[in-house]
């Protein structure tokens, strides 16, 4: 035992990360990223995660399994540091014997002795969650409750979940009639809208009580190790692009002495590997020995530049050429970030103030803001192609909060008339107004109206009523105009 303790101590010293420069900035930036990704489905949403989250002396006390810890912080301290994906094991206690059906499940790592009951561990998680109504937790319960006790171990664990997390849990739809798969299209915003804050998943287990609380883990894909990972654009060899886009992808490290001695531990994940994994779309990176002043937490911040967002200098956000975000005055003309219908990014030509930036985006695209590191990387690539040092993001300060302000793009079109125009005595009277439907801006442009008995060239839309003689069978007029050197056509429908 003394030898094992010495090995553990040596590994802990060797694995201790260097201090970050500003843990407070990291806390703020991670919280902003968490809110920003609220509408991203579970198959793509990024989680700050720890591996064997409960396995620390700080959480479990002086026990046999905690002599070889995965973590140093308590669960609550991890949650305060931005962790939103926890891994908790549930085992039967060694005494009384689980075969008697009397043992409450415990949280421990491999060997259970005097570890805390699962109910104590989940109670602390539940108390934190009740104090943070704006956060959603993804909780992986790795259950080892099969055996001679049959479904009784899982029934006991279900009772613990009901007594601790209870009304916080977003429950599977079949209520235990089957093992429901992890809802990959579910978003955190939808969980909160349902009045819930915790999503549980893990093995299906036995009986009907357990699957009424926990989703099936099968759709979460985990890499066999970290050593072979290749950065973007390759992102192999473990997963294809289609797998990254369709499933929650997990990598994790193991810094325990047992892992090192047996050769089963996963390669440690440092800051550079964190950045590369996030850029590829890895959703869950399970850290060991995570601390608040950990440079790997800094590496999880892919959006705001250090020191940003400032409280002065403007209320709008840009993405710089290095992929970092900064605050700028909203009235300055800049290139614009647009997300296309297929999820790609483009930076069209032309510079606009942020308030009307969406009209730079073509129809079918939206003026948007990246919600994940992968989206931010795709926009950075589009910036480089377009030669744009800074681009407007659809992100603005509203009071004390930053919010998405995403709007559909458009081209110049006919703002007025919006509906059919009445024909009276063989004539149509109209005052065409040209502008941008997505912003409501009207433009002073001369227009040409055709489709009746003659072609009429009007004055500006605000200065002249245009009268057009039409034949008895004319059902529409064409309005032609030029904006930014581009000829455009709109249609006015007629009614009789």
Secondary structure, DSSP 4 states (H G I P E B T S, - for coil): -HHHHHHHHHHHHHHPPPBPS-HHHHHHHHHHHHHHTTTSBTTT--EEEESSTT-SHHHH-S-TGGGG-S-SS-HHHHHHTT--EEEEEEE--SSS-GGGT-PPPB--SSS-SSPPBHHHHHHHHHHHHHH-TT--EEEEEEEE--STTTTHHHHHHHHHHHHHTGGGB---TTTTSS-PBP-TT-BHHHHHHTT--EEEEE---STTTGGGT-EEGGGEEE-S-STT---TTT--SS--HHHHHHSEEEEE----HHHHHHT-SPPP--HHHHHHHHHHT--EEEESS--TTBHHHHHH--SBPTTPSPSSS-SEEEEETTS-EEEE-TTS-BEE-EE-TTS-EE--S--B-GGGGGGGSPTT-EE----SHHHHHHHHHHHHHHT-SEEEEEEEEETTEEEE--EE---EEEEE--S-EE-BTTEEEE--EEEETTTTEEE--EEEEESSSS-EEEEETTT--EEEE--TT--EEEEEEEETTEEEEEEEEEE-
